[in-house]
């Protein structure tokens, strides 16, 4: 199944710089692992916001949840997910 995932990072502004850098590094590494596993297909930044739009592929919504919850920033993310279905013109 394919999913369009919108995330916005809501890390508190008073988070120490060292913690921010550790989280960024961890996010990059985990995203690389999800790409290698074929779960994260594409990722876009949203200009002017600390947000992304991603195309993910997972067996089911529970598997997607597990992948997203594995991200280091998970507990500071606002996440919305849309399940995608193939349009008849794409067949």
PyMOL Python script that loads the backbone (N, CA, C, O; Angstrom):
from pymol import cmd

cmd.read_pdbstr("""\
ATOM      1  N   UNK A   1       0.847  -1.175   0.000  1.00  0.00           N
ATOM      2  CA  UNK A   1       0.000   0.000   0.000  1.00  0.00           C
ATOM      3  C   UNK A   1       0.892   1.238   0.000  1.00  0.00           C
ATOM      4  O   UNK A   1       1.967   1.253   0.599  1.00  0.00           O
ATOM      5  N   UNK A   2       0.414   2.277  -0.689  1.00  0.00           N
ATOM      6  CA  UNK A   2       1.143   3.552  -0.700  1.00  0.00           C
ATOM      7  C   UNK A   2       0.412   4.563   0.180  1.00  0.00           C
ATOM      8  O   UNK A   2      -0.815   4.569   0.278  1.00  0.00           O
ATOM      9  N   UNK A   3       1.208   5.410   0.811  1.00  0.00           N
ATOM     10  CA  UNK A   3       0.684   6.416   1.728  1.00  0.00           C
ATOM     11  C   UNK A   3       1.374   7.748   1.483  1.00  0.00           C
ATOM     12  O   UNK A   3       2.589   7.803   1.289  1.00  0.00           O
ATOM     13  N   UNK A   4       0.592   8.818   1.494  1.00  0.00           N
ATOM     14  CA  UNK A   4       1.138  10.171   1.474  1.00  0.00           C
ATOM     15  C   UNK A   4       1.170  10.628   2.927  1.00  0.00           C
ATOM     16  O   UNK A   4       0.132  10.695   3.587  1.00  0.00           O
ATOM     17  N   UNK A   5       2.350  10.937   3.416  1.00  0.00           N
ATOM     18  CA  UNK A   5       2.544  11.276   4.829  1.00  0.00           C
ATOM     19  C   UNK A   5       3.068  12.705   4.937  1.00  0.00           C
ATOM     20  O   UNK A   5       4.111  13.048   4.382  1.00  0.00           O
ATOM     21  N   UNK A   6       2.326  13.518   5.658  1.00  0.00           N
ATOM     22  CA  UNK A   6       2.732  14.895   5.934  1.00  0.00           C
ATOM     23  C   UNK A   6       3.155  14.975   7.392  1.00  0.00           C
ATOM     24  O   UNK A   6       2.416  14.561   8.285  1.00  0.00           O
ATOM     25  N   UNK A   7       4.347  15.508   7.628  1.00  0.00           N
ATOM     26  CA  UNK A   7       4.822  15.659   8.997  1.00  0.00           C
ATOM     27  C   UNK A   7       5.287  17.095   9.226  1.00  0.00           C
ATOM     28  O   UNK A   7       5.789  17.768   8.326  1.00  0.00           O
ATOM     29  N   UNK A   8       5.102  17.522  10.445  1.00  0.00           N
ATOM     30  CA  UNK A   8       5.657  18.807  10.868  1.00  0.00           C
ATOM     31  C   UNK A   8       6.345  18.559  12.199  1.00  0.00           C
ATOM     32  O   UNK A   8       5.756  17.999  13.124  1.00  0.00           O
ATOM     33  N   UNK A   9       7.602  18.985  12.282  1.00  0.00           N
ATOM     34  CA  UNK A   9       8.362  18.817  13.511  1.00  0.00           C
ATOM     35  C   UNK A   9       8.033  19.956  14.460  1.00  0.00           C
ATOM     36  O   UNK A   9       8.126  21.129  14.098  1.00  0.00           O
ATOM     37  N   UNK A  10       7.649  19.598  15.678  1.00  0.00           N
ATOM     38  CA  UNK A  10       7.234  20.576  16.680  1.00  0.00           C
ATOM     39  C   UNK A  10       8.161  20.529  17.892  1.00  0.00           C
ATOM     40  O   UNK A  10       7.710  20.637  19.032  1.00  0.00           O
ATOM     41  N   UNK A  11       9.432  20.371  17.641  1.00  0.00           N
ATOM     42  CA  UNK A  11      10.413  20.350  18.712  1.00  0.00           C
ATOM     43  C   UNK A  11      10.363  21.681  19.456  1.00  0.00           C
ATOM     44  O   UNK A  11      10.377  22.735  18.820  1.00  0.00           O
ATOM     45  N   UNK A  12      10.305  21.659  20.777  1.00  0.00           N
ATOM     46  CA  UNK A  12      10.213  22.919  21.529  1.00  0.00           C
ATOM     47  C   UNK A  12      11.382  23.854  21.205  1.00  0.00           C
ATOM     48  O   UNK A  12      12.512  23.397  21.037  1.00  0.00           O
ATOM     49  N   UNK A  13      11.115  25.161  21.115  1.00  0.00           N
ATOM     50  CA  UNK A  13      12.166  26.115  20.737  1.00  0.00           C
ATOM     51  C   UNK A  13      13.336  26.161  21.720  1.00  0.00           C
ATOM     52  O   UNK A  13      14.440  26.554  21.344  1.00  0.00           O
ATOM     53  N   UNK A  14      13.110  25.767  22.964  1.00  0.00           N
ATOM     54  CA  UNK A  14      14.188  25.821  23.949  1.00  0.00           C
ATOM     55  C   UNK A  14      15.034  24.538  23.981  1.00  0.00           C
ATOM     56  O   UNK A  14      15.841  24.353  24.892  1.00  0.00           O
ATOM     57  N   UNK A  15      14.852  23.659  22.996  1.00  0.00           N
ATOM     58  CA  UNK A  15      15.646  22.431  22.915  1.00  0.00           C
ATOM     59  C   UNK A  15      17.105  22.801  22.662  1.00  0.00           C
ATOM     60  O   UNK A  15      17.394  23.571  21.745  1.00  0.00           O
ATOM     61  N   UNK A  16      18.025  22.267  23.457  1.00  0.00           N
ATOM     62  CA  UNK A  16      19.451  22.586  23.263  1.00  0.00           C
ATOM     63  C   UNK A  16      19.937  22.230  21.855  1.00  0.00           C
ATOM     64  O   UNK A  16      19.474  21.260  21.255  1.00  0.00           O
ATOM     65  N   UNK A  17      20.865  23.017  21.345  1.00  0.00           N
ATOM     66  CA  UNK A  17      21.407  22.795  20.005  1.00  0.00           C
ATOM     67  C   UNK A  17      22.003  21.398  19.853  1.00  0.00           C
ATOM     68  O   UNK A  17      21.851  20.772  18.803  1.00  0.00           O
ATOM     69  N   UNK A  18      22.669  20.911  20.875  1.00  0.00           N
ATOM     70  CA  UNK A  18      23.276  19.584  20.809  1.00  0.00           C
ATOM     71  C   UNK A  18      22.198  18.507  20.622  1.00  0.00           C
ATOM     72  O   UNK A  18      22.382  17.566  19.849  1.00  0.00           O
ATOM     73  N   UNK A  19      21.092  18.648  21.322  1.00  0.00           N
ATOM     74  CA  UNK A  19      19.990  17.698  21.183  1.00  0.00           C
ATOM     75  C   UNK A  19      19.389  17.788  19.792  1.00  0.00           C
ATOM     76  O   UNK A  19      19.095  16.764  19.175  1.00  0.00           O
ATOM     77  N   UNK A  20      19.205  19.000  19.294  1.00  0.00           N
ATOM     78  CA  UNK A  20      18.675  19.187  17.931  1.00  0.00           C
ATOM     79  C   UNK A  20      19.556  18.485  16.904  1.00  0.00           C
ATOM     80  O   UNK A  20      19.053  17.809  16.007  1.00  0.00           O
ATOM     81  N   UNK A  21      20.864  18.645  17.036  1.00  0.00           N
ATOM     82  CA  UNK A  21      21.785  18.035  16.074  1.00  0.00           C
ATOM     83  C   UNK A  21      21.755  16.517  16.169  1.00  0.00           C
ATOM     84  O   UNK A  21      21.806  15.837  15.144  1.00  0.00           O
ATOM     85  N   UNK A  22      21.673  15.978  17.370  1.00  0.00           N
ATOM     86  CA  UNK A  22      21.571  14.528  17.534  1.00  0.00           C
ATOM     87  C   UNK A  22      20.301  13.996  16.874  1.00  0.00           C
ATOM     88  O   UNK A  22      20.326  12.958  16.213  1.00  0.00           O
ATOM     89  N   UNK A  23      19.204  14.707  17.055  1.00  0.00           N
ATOM     90  CA  UNK A  23      17.940  14.284  16.437  1.00  0.00           C
ATOM     91  C   UNK A  23      18.015  14.369  14.922  1.00  0.00           C
ATOM     92  O   UNK A  23      17.547  13.461  14.234  1.00  0.00           O
ATOM     93  N   UNK A  24      18.593  15.439  14.384  1.00  0.00           N
ATOM     94  CA  UNK A  24      18.734  15.574  12.920  1.00  0.00           C
ATOM     95  C   UNK A  24      19.566  14.431  12.346  1.00  0.00           C
ATOM     96  O   UNK A  24      19.205  13.825  11.337  1.00  0.00           O
ATOM     97  N   UNK A  25      20.685  14.150  13.008  1.00  0.00           N
ATOM     98  CA  UNK A  25      21.552  13.063  12.549  1.00  0.00           C
ATOM     99  C   UNK A  25      20.805  11.729  12.609  1.00  0.00           C
ATOM    100  O   UNK A  25      20.873  10.934  11.671  1.00  0.00           O
ATOM    101  N   UNK A  26      20.105  11.490  13.692  1.00  0.00           N
ATOM    102  CA  UNK A  26      19.327  10.262  13.827  1.00  0.00           C
ATOM    103  C   UNK A  26      18.231  10.144  12.789  1.00  0.00           C
ATOM    104  O   UNK A  26      17.982   9.060  12.263  1.00  0.00           O
ATOM    105  N   UNK A  27      17.570  11.266  12.489  1.00  0.00           N
ATOM    106  CA  UNK A  27      16.513  11.270  11.462  1.00  0.00           C
ATOM    107  C   UNK A  27      17.085  10.910  10.096  1.00  0.00           C
ATOM    108  O   UNK A  27      16.508  10.101   9.369  1.00  0.00           O
ATOM    109  N   UNK A  28      18.214  11.510   9.751  1.00  0.00           N
ATOM    110  CA  UNK A  28      18.832  11.220   8.450  1.00  0.00           C
ATOM    111  C   UNK A  28      19.188   9.735   8.335  1.00  0.00           C
ATOM    112  O   UNK A  28      18.942   9.106   7.307  1.00  0.00           O
ATOM    113  N   UNK A  29      19.765   9.191   9.397  1.00  0.00           N
ATOM    114  CA  UNK A  29      20.165   7.784   9.382  1.00  0.00           C
ATOM    115  C   UNK A  29      18.936   6.867   9.285  1.00  0.00           C
ATOM    116  O   UNK A  29      18.931   5.916   8.504  1.00  0.00           O
ATOM    117  N   UNK A  30      17.917   7.151  10.064  1.00  0.00           N
ATOM    118  CA  UNK A  30      16.723   6.300  10.023  1.00  0.00           C
ATOM    119  C   UNK A  30      16.016   6.410   8.674  1.00  0.00           C
ATOM    120  O   UNK A  30      15.520   5.411   8.154  1.00  0.00           O
ATOM    121  N   UNK A  31      15.964   7.614   8.106  1.00  0.00           N
ATOM    122  CA  UNK A  31      15.363   7.787   6.775  1.00  0.00           C
ATOM    123  C   UNK A  31      16.133   6.983   5.733  1.00  0.00           C
ATOM    124  O   UNK A  31      15.532   6.381   4.843  1.00  0.00           O
ATOM    125  N   UNK A  32      17.463   6.971   5.842  1.00  0.00           N
ATOM    126  CA  UNK A  32      18.281   6.182   4.914  1.00  0.00           C
ATOM    127  C   UNK A  32      17.921   4.700   5.041  1.00  0.00           C
ATOM    128  O   UNK A  32      17.791   4.000   4.036  1.00  0.00           O
ATOM    129  N   UNK A  33      17.763   4.230   6.269  1.00  0.00           N
ATOM    130  CA  UNK A  33      17.403   2.824   6.494  1.00  0.00           C
ATOM    131  C   UNK A  33      16.018   2.512   5.917  1.00  0.00           C
ATOM    132  O   UNK A  33      15.819   1.459   5.312  1.00  0.00           O
ATOM    133  N   UNK A  34      15.070   3.422   6.105  1.00  0.00           N
ATOM    134  CA  UNK A  34      13.729   3.209   5.559  1.00  0.00           C
ATOM    135  C   UNK A  34      13.754   3.209   4.033  1.00  0.00           C
ATOM    136  O   UNK A  34      13.012   2.457   3.400  1.00  0.00           O
ATOM    137  N   UNK A  35      14.604   4.049   3.437  1.00  0.00           N
ATOM    138  CA  UNK A  35      14.766   4.025   1.973  1.00  0.00           C
ATOM    139  C   UNK A  35      15.314   2.679   1.511  1.00  0.00           C
ATOM    140  O   UNK A  35      14.803   2.072   0.570  1.00  0.00           O
ATOM    141  N   UNK A  36      16.361   2.229   2.189  1.00  0.00           N
ATOM    142  CA  UNK A  36      16.976   0.948   1.811  1.00  0.00           C
ATOM    143  C   UNK A  36      15.988  -0.208   1.949  1.00  0.00           C
ATOM    144  O   UNK A  36      16.058  -1.175   1.191  1.00  0.00           O
ATOM    145  N   UNK A  37      15.077  -0.116   2.903  1.00  0.00           N
ATOM    146  CA  UNK A  37      14.065  -1.156   3.104  1.00  0.00           C
ATOM    147  C   UNK A  37      12.901  -1.030   2.128  1.00  0.00           C
ATOM    148  O   UNK A  37      12.014  -1.883   2.107  1.00  0.00           O
ATOM    149  N   UNK A  38      12.897   0.037   1.315  1.00  0.00           N
ATOM    150  CA  UNK A  38      11.828   0.225   0.334  1.00  0.00           C
ATOM    151  C   UNK A  38      10.559   0.818   0.918  1.00  0.00           C
ATOM    152  O   UNK A  38       9.515   0.810   0.266  1.00  0.00           O
ATOM    153  N   UNK A  39      10.633   1.332   2.134  1.00  0.00           N
ATOM    154  CA  UNK A  39       9.448   1.906   2.781  1.00  0.00           C
ATOM    155  C   UNK A  39       9.298   3.380   2.431  1.00  0.00           C
ATOM    156  O   UNK A  39       8.205   3.823   2.078  1.00  0.00           O
ATOM    157  N   UNK A  40      10.367   4.132   2.524  1.00  0.00           N
ATOM    158  CA  UNK A  40      10.347   5.552   2.155  1.00  0.00           C
ATOM    159  C   UNK A  40      10.736   5.662   0.693  1.00  0.00           C
ATOM    160  O   UNK A  40      11.868   5.362   0.316  1.00  0.00           O
ATOM    161  N   UNK A  41       9.781   6.097  -0.134  1.00  0.00           N
ATOM    162  CA  UNK A  41      10.002   6.166  -1.580  1.00  0.00           C
ATOM    163  C   UNK A  41      10.488   7.544  -2.029  1.00  0.00           C
ATOM    164  O   UNK A  41      11.418   7.650  -2.829  1.00  0.00           O
ATOM    165  N   UNK A  42       9.864   8.581  -1.517  1.00  0.00           N
ATOM    166  CA  UNK A  42      10.214   9.973  -1.886  1.00  0.00           C
ATOM    167  C   UNK A  42       9.995  10.852  -0.674  1.00  0.00           C
ATOM    168  O   UNK A  42       9.176  10.541   0.191  1.00  0.00           O
ATOM    169  N   UNK A  43      10.736  11.963  -0.613  1.00  0.00           N
ATOM    170  CA  UNK A  43      10.597  12.890   0.497  1.00  0.00           C
ATOM    171  C   UNK A  43      10.813  14.302  -0.020  1.00  0.00           C
ATOM    172  O   UNK A  43      11.787  14.574  -0.723  1.00  0.00           O
ATOM    173  N   UNK A  44       9.897  15.199   0.334  1.00  0.00           N
ATOM    174  CA  UNK A  44       9.983  16.598  -0.071  1.00  0.00           C
ATOM    175  C   UNK A  44       9.952  17.487   1.160  1.00  0.00           C
ATOM    176  O   UNK A  44       9.304  17.155   2.153  1.00  0.00           O
ATOM    177  N   UNK A  45      10.642  18.604   1.100  1.00  0.00           N
ATOM    178  CA  UNK A  45      10.558  19.632   2.142  1.00  0.00           C
ATOM    179  C   UNK A  45       9.417  20.573   1.799  1.00  0.00           C
ATOM    180  O   UNK A  45       9.079  20.754   0.629  1.00  0.00           O
ATOM    181  N   UNK A  46       8.832  21.166   2.817  1.00  0.00           N
ATOM    182  CA  UNK A  46       7.807  22.182   2.622  1.00  0.00           C
ATOM    183  C   UNK A  46       8.484  23.527   2.897  1.00  0.00           C
ATOM    184  O   UNK A  46       8.826  23.817   4.044  1.00  0.00           O
ATOM    185  N   UNK A  47       8.681  24.346   1.871  1.00  0.00           N
ATOM    186  CA  UNK A  47       9.387  25.618   2.063  1.00  0.00           C
ATOM    187  C   UNK A  47       8.724  26.487   3.125  1.00  0.00           C
ATOM    188  O   UNK A  47       7.501  26.615   3.177  1.00  0.00           O
ATOM    189  N   UNK A  48       9.560  27.077   3.966  1.00  0.00           N
ATOM    190  CA  UNK A  48       9.081  27.998   4.981  1.00  0.00           C
ATOM    191  C   UNK A  48       8.547  27.346   6.244  1.00  0.00           C
ATOM    192  O   UNK A  48       8.090  28.037   7.154  1.00  0.00           O
ATOM    193  N   UNK A  49       8.602  26.005   6.308  1.00  0.00           N
ATOM    194  CA  UNK A  49       8.105  25.293   7.496  1.00  0.00           C
ATOM    195  C   UNK A  49       9.069  24.166   7.831  1.00  0.00           C
ATOM    196  O   UNK A  49       9.843  23.728   6.980  1.00  0.00           O
ATOM    197  N   UNK A  50       9.022  23.715   9.029  1.00  0.00           N
ATOM    198  CA  UNK A  50       9.823  22.555   9.430  1.00  0.00           C
ATOM    199  C   UNK A  50       8.962  21.314   9.192  1.00  0.00           C
ATOM    200  O   UNK A  50       8.582  20.606  10.125  1.00  0.00           O
ATOM    201  N   UNK A  51       8.670  21.078   7.914  1.00  0.00           N
ATOM    202  CA  UNK A  51       7.709  20.041   7.538  1.00  0.00           C
ATOM    203  C   UNK A  51       8.179  19.302   6.291  1.00  0.00           C
ATOM    204  O   UNK A  51       8.980  19.807   5.504  1.00  0.00           O
ATOM    205  N   UNK A  52       7.652  18.087   6.140  1.00  0.00           N
ATOM    206  CA  UNK A  52       7.943  17.280   4.960  1.00  0.00           C
ATOM    207  C   UNK A  52       6.667  16.637   4.432  1.00  0.00           C
ATOM    208  O   UNK A  52       5.661  16.532   5.134  1.00  0.00           O
ATOM    209  N   UNK A  53       6.738  16.214   3.188  1.00  0.00           N
ATOM    210  CA  UNK A  53       5.713  15.379   2.567  1.00  0.00           C
ATOM    211  C   UNK A  53       6.469  14.170   2.027  1.00  0.00           C
ATOM    212  O   UNK A  53       7.453  14.312   1.301  1.00  0.00           O
ATOM    213  N   UNK A  54       6.002  12.989   2.387  1.00  0.00           N
ATOM    214  CA  UNK A  54       6.696  11.786   1.962  1.00  0.00           C
ATOM    215  C   UNK A  54       5.761  10.778   1.326  1.00  0.00           C
ATOM    216  O   UNK A  54       4.580  10.700   1.663  1.00  0.00           O
ATOM    217  N   UNK A  55       6.307  10.013   0.406  1.00  0.00           N
ATOM    218  CA  UNK A  55       5.604   8.885  -0.189  1.00  0.00           C
ATOM    219  C   UNK A  55       6.206   7.632   0.418  1.00  0.00           C
ATOM    220  O   UNK A  55       7.394   7.352   0.261  1.00  0.00           O
ATOM    221  N   UNK A  56       5.367   6.887   1.112  1.00  0.00           N
ATOM    222  CA  UNK A  56       5.795   5.673   1.796  1.00  0.00           C
ATOM    223  C   UNK A  56       5.053   4.479   1.220  1.00  0.00           C
ATOM    224  O   UNK A  56       3.952   4.616   0.687  1.00  0.00           O
ATOM    225  N   UNK A  57       5.667   3.308   1.333  1.00  0.00           N
ATOM    226  CA  UNK A  57       5.009   2.069   0.939  1.00  0.00           C
ATOM    227  C   UNK A  57       5.182   1.065   2.077  1.00  0.00           C
ATOM    228  O   UNK A  57       6.297   0.813   2.534  1.00  0.00           O
ATOM    229  N   UNK A  58       4.076   0.503   2.522  1.00  0.00           N
ATOM    230  CA  UNK A  58       4.098  -0.473   3.611  1.00  0.00           C
ATOM    231  C   UNK A  58       2.998  -1.499   3.370  1.00  0.00           C
ATOM    232  O   UNK A  58       2.056  -1.254   2.616  1.00  0.00           O
ATOM    233  N   UNK A  59       3.129  -2.645   4.018  1.00  0.00           N
ATOM    234  CA  UNK A  59       2.143  -3.722   3.834  1.00  0.00           C
ATOM    235  C   UNK A  59       0.749  -3.316   4.282  1.00  0.00           C
ATOM    236  O   UNK A  59      -0.249  -3.726   3.689  1.00  0.00           O
ATOM    237  N   UNK A  60       0.687  -2.501   5.341  1.00  0.00           N
ATOM    238  CA  UNK A  60      -0.605  -2.091   5.882  1.00  0.00           C
ATOM    239  C   UNK A  60      -0.393  -0.873   6.786  1.00  0.00           C
ATOM    240  O   UNK A  60       0.749  -0.497   7.052  1.00  0.00           O
ATOM    241  N   UNK A  61      -1.481  -0.252   7.263  1.00  0.00           N
ATOM    242  CA  UNK A  61      -1.329   0.930   8.116  1.00  0.00           C
ATOM    243  C   UNK A  61      -0.518   0.668   9.388  1.00  0.00           C
ATOM    244  O   UNK A  61       0.202   1.554   9.848  1.00  0.00           O
ATOM    245  N   UNK A  62      -0.621  -0.516   9.955  1.00  0.00           N
ATOM    246  CA  UNK A  62       0.146  -0.825  11.164  1.00  0.00           C
ATOM    247  C   UNK A  62       1.651  -0.824  10.880  1.00  0.00           C
ATOM    248  O   UNK A  62       2.439  -0.338  11.691  1.00  0.00           O
ATOM    249  N   UNK A  63       2.043  -1.365   9.733  1.00  0.00           N
ATOM    250  CA  UNK A  63       3.460  -1.375   9.358  1.00  0.00           C
ATOM    251  C   UNK A  63       3.960   0.049   9.113  1.00  0.00           C
ATOM    252  O   UNK A  63       5.090   0.386   9.466  1.00  0.00           O
ATOM    253  N   UNK A  64       3.119   0.874   8.510  1.00  0.00           N
ATOM    254  CA  UNK A  64       3.501   2.282   8.318  1.00  0.00           C
ATOM    255  C   UNK A  64       3.673   2.959   9.671  1.00  0.00           C
ATOM    256  O   UNK A  64       4.647   3.679   9.889  1.00  0.00           O
ATOM    257  N   UNK A  65       2.735   2.731  10.572  1.00  0.00           N
ATOM    258  CA  UNK A  65       2.827   3.320  11.909  1.00  0.00           C
ATOM    259  C   UNK A  65       4.148   2.934  12.576  1.00  0.00           C
ATOM    260  O   UNK A  65       4.826   3.780  13.160  1.00  0.00           O
ATOM    261  N   UNK A  66       4.504   1.661  12.486  1.00  0.00           N
ATOM    262  CA  UNK A  66       5.752   1.201  13.094  1.00  0.00           C
ATOM    263  C   UNK A  66       6.959   1.922  12.480  1.00  0.00           C
ATOM    264  O   UNK A  66       7.887   2.301  13.194  1.00  0.00           O
ATOM    265  N   UNK A  67       6.943   2.108  11.165  1.00  0.00           N
ATOM    266  CA  UNK A  67       8.053   2.800  10.505  1.00  0.00           C
ATOM    267  C   UNK A  67       8.137   4.251  10.969  1.00  0.00           C
ATOM    268  O   UNK A  67       9.221   4.745  11.280  1.00  0.00           O
ATOM    269  N   UNK A  68       6.997   4.933  11.017  1.00  0.00           N
ATOM    270  CA  UNK A  68       7.002   6.335  11.442  1.00  0.00           C
ATOM    271  C   UNK A  68       7.393   6.468  12.909  1.00  0.00           C
ATOM    272  O   UNK A  68       8.126   7.386  13.278  1.00  0.00           O
ATOM    273  N   UNK A  69       6.909   5.564  13.739  1.00  0.00           N
ATOM    274  CA  UNK A  69       7.223   5.623  15.168  1.00  0.00           C
ATOM    275  C   UNK A  69       8.693   5.325  15.443  1.00  0.00           C
ATOM    276  O   UNK A  69       9.188   5.613  16.533  1.00  0.00           O
ATOM    277  N   UNK A  70       9.393   4.755  14.473  1.00  0.00           N
ATOM    278  CA  UNK A  70      10.821   4.472  14.642  1.00  0.00           C
ATOM    279  C   UNK A  70      11.694   5.702  14.399  1.00  0.00           C
ATOM    280  O   UNK A  70      12.898   5.667  14.655  1.00  0.00           O
ATOM    281  N   UNK A  71      11.100   6.781  13.912  1.00  0.00           N
ATOM    282  CA  UNK A  71      11.868   8.005  13.659  1.00  0.00           C
ATOM    283  C   UNK A  71      12.209   8.697  14.978  1.00  0.00           C
ATOM    284  O   UNK A  71      11.343   8.810  15.846  1.00  0.00           O
ATOM    285  N   UNK A  72      13.440   9.159  15.151  1.00  0.00           N
ATOM    286  CA  UNK A  72      13.830   9.810  16.397  1.00  0.00           C
ATOM    287  C   UNK A  72      12.969  11.020  16.774  1.00  0.00           C
ATOM    288  O   UNK A  72      12.801  11.306  17.959  1.00  0.00           O
ATOM    289  N   UNK A  73      12.428  11.726  15.797  1.00  0.00           N
ATOM    290  CA  UNK A  73      11.614  12.914  16.064  1.00  0.00           C
ATOM    291  C   UNK A  73      10.144  12.581  16.326  1.00  0.00           C
ATOM    292  O   UNK A  73       9.343  13.486  16.559  1.00  0.00           O
ATOM    293  N   UNK A  74       9.780  11.304  16.292  1.00  0.00           N
ATOM    294  CA  UNK A  74       8.393  10.859  16.346  1.00  0.00           C
ATOM    295  C   UNK A  74       7.566  11.581  17.410  1.00  0.00           C
ATOM    296  O   UNK A  74       6.469  12.058  17.117  1.00  0.00           O
ATOM    297  N   UNK A  75       8.069  11.665  18.623  1.00  0.00           N
ATOM    298  CA  UNK A  75       7.219  12.224  19.687  1.00  0.00           C
ATOM    299  C   UNK A  75       7.025  13.730  19.564  1.00  0.00           C
ATOM    300  O   UNK A  75       6.218  14.307  20.294  1.00  0.00           O
ATOM    301  N   UNK A  76       7.747  14.374  18.657  1.00  0.00           N
ATOM    302  CA  UNK A  76       7.565  15.813  18.421  1.00  0.00           C
ATOM    303  C   UNK A  76       6.967  16.088  17.037  1.00  0.00           C
ATOM    304  O   UNK A  76       7.059  17.212  16.543  1.00  0.00           O
ATOM    305  N   UNK A  77       6.366  15.094  16.416  1.00  0.00           N
ATOM    306  CA  UNK A  77       5.815  15.247  15.067  1.00  0.00           C
ATOM    307  C   UNK A  77       4.298  15.338  15.094  1.00  0.00           C
ATOM    308  O   UNK A  77       3.618  14.623  15.830  1.00  0.00           O
ATOM    309  N   UNK A  78       3.797  16.237  14.270  1.00  0.00           N
ATOM    310  CA  UNK A  78       2.383  16.240  13.928  1.00  0.00           C
ATOM    311  C   UNK A  78       2.316  15.516  12.586  1.00  0.00           C
ATOM    312  O   UNK A  78       2.939  15.952  11.618  1.00  0.00           O
ATOM    313  N   UNK A  79       1.571  14.422  12.520  1.00  0.00           N
ATOM    314  CA  UNK A  79       1.565  13.554  11.336  1.00  0.00           C
ATOM    315  C   UNK A  79       0.153  13.417  10.794  1.00  0.00           C
ATOM    316  O   UNK A  79      -0.797  13.225  11.552  1.00  0.00           O
ATOM    317  N   UNK A  80       0.023  13.518   9.476  1.00  0.00           N
ATOM    318  CA  UNK A  80      -1.240  13.162   8.827  1.00  0.00           C
ATOM    319  C   UNK A  80      -0.920  12.190   7.694  1.00  0.00           C
ATOM    320  O   UNK A  80       0.080  12.336   6.990  1.00  0.00           O
ATOM    321  N   UNK A  81      -1.784  11.204   7.537  1.00  0.00           N
ATOM    322  CA  UNK A  81      -1.550  10.133   6.566  1.00  0.00           C
ATOM    323  C   UNK A  81      -2.768   9.994   5.670  1.00  0.00           C
ATOM    324  O   UNK A  81      -3.907   9.998   6.136  1.00  0.00           O
ATOM    325  N   UNK A  82      -2.509   9.873   4.384  1.00  0.00           N
ATOM    326  CA  UNK A  82      -3.559   9.581   3.404  1.00  0.00           C
ATOM    327  C   UNK A  82      -3.189   8.284   2.707  1.00  0.00           C
ATOM    328  O   UNK A  82      -2.094   8.164   2.155  1.00  0.00           O
ATOM    329  N   UNK A  83      -4.091   7.315   2.727  1.00  0.00           N
ATOM    330  CA  UNK A  83      -3.879   6.085   1.974  1.00  0.00           C
ATOM    331  C   UNK A  83      -4.163   6.383   0.504  1.00  0.00           C
ATOM    332  O   UNK A  83      -5.172   7.007   0.174  1.00  0.00           O
ATOM    333  N   UNK A  84      -3.282   5.941  -0.359  1.00  0.00           N
ATOM    334  CA  UNK A  84      -3.429   6.221  -1.786  1.00  0.00           C
ATOM    335  C   UNK A  84      -3.928   4.987  -2.515  1.00  0.00           C
ATOM    336  O   UNK A  84      -3.539   3.864  -2.196  1.00  0.00           O
ATOM    337  N   UNK A  85      -4.792   5.205  -3.495  1.00  0.00           N
ATOM    338  CA  UNK A  85      -5.299   4.138  -4.349  1.00  0.00           C
ATOM    339  C   UNK A  85      -5.001   4.505  -5.794  1.00  0.00           C
ATOM    340  O   UNK A  85      -5.025   5.681  -6.157  1.00  0.00           O
ATOM    341  N   UNK A  86      -4.725   3.519  -6.608  1.00  0.00           N
ATOM    342  CA  UNK A  86      -4.407   3.756  -8.017  1.00  0.00           C
ATOM    343  C   UNK A  86      -5.625   4.317  -8.739  1.00  0.00           C
ATOM    344  O   UNK A  86      -6.729   3.785  -8.622  1.00  0.00           O
ATOM    345  N   UNK A  87      -5.415   5.382  -9.475  1.00  0.00           N
ATOM    346  CA  UNK A  87      -6.463   5.983 -10.288  1.00  0.00           C
ATOM    347  C   UNK A  87      -6.667   5.127 -11.535  1.00  0.00           C
ATOM    348  O   UNK A  87      -5.698   4.587 -12.068  1.00  0.00           O
ATOM    349  N   UNK A  88      -7.897   4.991 -12.009  1.00  0.00           N
ATOM    350  CA  UNK A  88      -8.168   4.170 -13.196  1.00  0.00           C
ATOM    351  C   UNK A  88      -7.348   4.585 -14.414  1.00  0.00           C
ATOM    352  O   UNK A  88      -7.029   3.736 -15.246  1.00  0.00           O
ATOM    353  N   UNK A  89      -7.002   5.843 -14.543  1.00  0.00           N
ATOM    354  CA  UNK A  89      -6.199   6.283 -15.693  1.00  0.00           C
ATOM    355  C   UNK A  89      -4.749   5.811 -15.606  1.00  0.00           C
ATOM    356  O   UNK A  89      -4.015   5.886 -16.591  1.00  0.00           O
ATOM    357  N   UNK A  90      -4.337   5.334 -14.452  1.00  0.00           N
ATOM    358  CA  UNK A  90      -2.959   4.859 -14.271  1.00  0.00           C
ATOM    359  C   UNK A  90      -2.797   3.384 -14.598  1.00  0.00           C
ATOM    360  O   UNK A  90      -1.684   2.858 -14.569  1.00  0.00           O
ATOM    361  N   UNK A  91      -3.886   2.720 -14.905  1.00  0.00           N
ATOM    362  CA  UNK A  91      -3.801   1.268 -15.186  1.00  0.00           C
ATOM    363  C   UNK A  91      -3.500   1.005 -16.632  1.00  0.00           C
ATOM    364  O   UNK A  91      -3.394  -0.152 -17.040  1.00  0.00           O
TER     365      UNK A  91
END
""", "prot")
cmd.dss("prot")
cmd.show_as("cartoon", "prot")
cmd.util.cbc("prot")
cmd.orient("prot")
